[in-house]
């Protein structure tokens, strides 16, 4: 939902609004969204007319002025214009999970069970451990290369990597991915058997 340049503004509280063109809103007031900046809590999501957007709104959305915001909106898909007010509700809970490298045998068993479940989903052959190993072999390996090695379409692979990220095993980089401390610890446990 947010460009990389906006994430710092969200982290420091300078950016508290977003404007999107949607046929149907993808977020709602009271909902949350995990982003690289942390968890956002949505305070208000409403349809507005472009004429209602002010310069103050544009600055709160990270734009220089109203005109640059409107130009950005017009470069997007058709649909209604929505004003989204939010605040940073906290850090990404996966960040702390990724830092855990001291895995008890129960943690390893729980992760193995979760990976086995992912391996069984949608009729794919086991992919999780192979994917973790490939990510671990070369930090920053692009998604396209990983997808080719694993026999997935690129977008399918990206969804699968997000599942590993939910378990705290991988982290996204500017290009590609890397194993988290937790991911490295799990592979070390599995290799020692």
C-alpha positions as CSV (number, residue, x, y, z in Angstrom):
1,X,0.0,0.0,0.0
2,X,2.9,2.4,0.6
3,X,6.0,3.2,-1.4
4,X,9.3,2.7,0.3
5,X,9.9,6.5,0.5
6,X,6.8,7.0,2.6
7,X,7.8,4.4,5.2
8,X,10.2,6.7,7.0
9,X,7.5,9.4,7.2
10,X,5.1,6.9,8.7
11,X,7.7,5.8,11.2
12,X,8.4,9.3,12.4
13,X,4.7,10.3,12.5
14,X,5.0,12.8,9.7
15,X,2.7,10.8,7.3
16,X,-0.7,10.1,8.8
17,X,-2.9,10.1,5.6
18,X,-3.1,8.2,2.4
19,X,-5.2,8.7,-0.7
20,X,-6.0,5.9,-3.1
21,X,-8.2,5.3,-6.1
22,X,-10.2,2.1,-5.6
23,X,-13.2,0.5,-7.0
24,X,-13.8,-0.9,-3.5
25,X,-11.7,0.0,-0.4
26,X,-9.1,-2.6,0.6
27,X,-8.9,-1.4,4.2
28,X,-11.6,-0.2,6.7
29,X,-11.8,1.9,9.7
30,X,-10.8,-0.1,12.8
31,X,-8.7,-2.4,10.8
32,X,-4.9,-2.8,10.8
33,X,-2.1,-3.5,8.3
34,X,1.4,-4.7,8.8
35,X,3.9,-2.7,6.9
36,X,7.7,-2.5,7.0
37,X,7.2,0.7,9.1
38,X,5.1,-1.3,11.7
39,X,1.4,-2.0,12.3
40,X,-0.9,0.7,11.0
41,X,-4.3,1.2,12.6
42,X,-6.9,2.8,10.3
43,X,-8.9,5.5,12.0
44,X,-11.0,6.6,9.1
45,X,-11.6,5.4,5.5
46,X,-14.0,7.4,3.4
47,X,-14.7,8.3,-0.2
48,X,-14.1,12.0,-1.1
49,X,-14.0,14.2,-4.1
50,X,-10.6,15.4,-5.3
51,X,-11.8,19.0,-4.7
52,X,-11.9,18.2,-1.0
53,X,-8.2,17.5,-0.8
54,X,-6.2,20.4,0.8
55,X,-2.5,21.2,0.8
56,X,-2.4,20.2,4.5
57,X,-3.9,16.8,3.5
58,X,-1.2,16.4,0.8
59,X,1.6,17.2,3.2
60,X,0.2,14.7,5.8
61,X,0.2,12.1,2.9
62,X,3.9,12.8,2.2
63,X,3.4,15.0,-0.9
64,X,4.8,18.5,-1.5
65,X,1.4,20.0,-2.3
66,X,-2.1,19.2,-3.4
67,X,-1.2,19.3,-7.1
68,X,1.4,16.6,-6.8
69,X,-0.9,14.4,-4.8
70,X,-3.7,14.7,-7.4
71,X,-1.2,14.0,-10.3
72,X,-0.2,10.9,-8.5
73,X,-3.8,9.8,-8.0
74,X,-4.6,10.4,-11.6
75,X,-1.7,8.1,-12.7
76,X,-3.4,5.2,-10.9
77,X,-6.3,3.0,-11.8
78,X,-9.8,4.3,-12.2
79,X,-12.2,4.3,-9.3
80,X,-13.3,6.5,-6.5
81,X,-10.9,8.6,-4.4
82,X,-10.5,7.5,-0.8
83,X,-9.0,9.4,2.1
84,X,-7.4,7.0,4.7
85,X,-6.4,8.3,8.1
86,X,-4.1,6.1,10.2
87,X,-1.6,6.0,13.0
88,X,1.3,3.8,13.8
89,X,0.0,1.3,16.4
90,X,3.3,-0.5,17.0
91,X,6.1,-2.4,15.5
92,X,5.7,-5.4,13.3
93,X,5.3,-8.4,15.7
94,X,7.3,-10.6,13.2
95,X,10.4,-8.4,13.8
96,X,10.8,-9.8,17.3
97,X,10.0,-13.3,16.2
98,X,12.7,-13.1,13.5
99,X,15.3,-12.3,16.2
100,X,14.8,-15.5,18.2
101,X,17.7,-17.8,17.5
102,X,17.6,-19.9,20.7
103,X,15.0,-22.5,19.6
104,X,13.8,-25.1,22.1
105,X,12.9,-28.6,20.8
106,X,9.2,-27.6,21.1
107,X,9.8,-24.5,18.9
108,X,11.5,-26.7,16.3
109,X,8.7,-29.2,16.4
110,X,6.1,-26.4,16.0
111,X,7.9,-24.9,13.0
112,X,8.3,-28.3,11.4
113,X,4.6,-28.9,11.8
114,X,3.8,-25.5,10.3
115,X,6.2,-26.1,7.3
116,X,4.7,-29.6,6.7
117,X,1.3,-28.0,6.6
118,X,2.5,-25.5,4.0
119,X,4.1,-28.3,2.0
120,X,0.7,-30.1,1.9
121,X,-1.3,-27.1,0.8
122,X,-2.6,-26.8,-2.7
123,X,-1.1,-30.1,-3.9
124,X,2.5,-28.8,-4.3
125,X,5.4,-31.0,-3.7
126,X,7.4,-30.2,-0.5
127,X,9.0,-26.8,-1.1
128,X,9.6,-25.1,2.3
129,X,12.9,-26.5,3.4
130,X,14.3,-26.3,-0.1
131,X,13.2,-22.7,-0.3
132,X,14.8,-21.8,3.1
133,X,18.0,-23.5,2.0
134,X,18.1,-21.5,-1.3
135,X,17.5,-18.3,0.5
136,X,20.2,-19.1,3.0
137,X,22.8,-20.0,0.3
138,X,22.6,-16.6,-1.3
139,X,21.2,-13.6,0.5
140,X,19.4,-11.3,-1.8
141,X,18.6,-13.9,-4.5
142,X,15.8,-12.4,-6.6
143,X,12.3,-13.9,-6.4
144,X,12.4,-14.7,-10.1
145,X,15.6,-16.9,-9.7
146,X,14.1,-18.6,-6.6
147,X,10.9,-19.3,-8.5
148,X,12.7,-20.8,-11.4
149,X,14.8,-23.0,-9.1
150,X,11.7,-24.2,-7.2
151,X,9.5,-24.6,-10.3
152,X,6.9,-21.9,-9.3
153,X,5.7,-18.8,-11.1
154,X,7.2,-15.7,-9.6
155,X,4.0,-14.4,-8.0
156,X,3.2,-17.8,-6.5
157,X,6.7,-17.9,-5.0
158,X,6.3,-14.4,-3.5
159,X,3.1,-15.6,-1.8
160,X,4.9,-18.6,-0.4
161,X,7.8,-16.5,0.9
162,X,5.3,-14.4,2.7
163,X,4.1,-17.5,4.4
164,X,7.6,-18.2,5.6
165,X,7.9,-14.6,6.7
166,X,4.7,-15.0,8.8
167,X,6.6,-17.7,10.7
168,X,9.5,-15.3,11.3
169,X,11.9,-17.4,9.1
170,X,12.7,-14.9,6.3
171,X,13.1,-11.2,5.8
172,X,12.5,-9.1,2.6
173,X,15.4,-7.1,1.3
174,X,15.4,-4.3,-1.3
175,X,16.0,-7.1,-3.8
176,X,15.3,-10.7,-2.8
177,X,15.3,-12.2,0.7
178,X,17.4,-13.4,3.5
179,X,17.0,-15.9,6.4
180,X,16.2,-14.4,9.7
181,X,18.1,-15.5,12.8
182,X,15.2,-17.8,13.6
183,X,15.4,-19.2,10.0
184,X,19.1,-19.8,10.3
185,X,18.6,-21.5,13.7
186,X,15.9,-23.8,12.3
187,X,18.0,-24.9,9.4
188,X,20.9,-25.5,11.8
189,X,18.7,-27.7,13.9
190,X,17.4,-29.6,10.9
191,X,20.9,-30.1,9.4
192,X,22.2,-31.5,12.7
193,X,19.8,-34.5,12.6
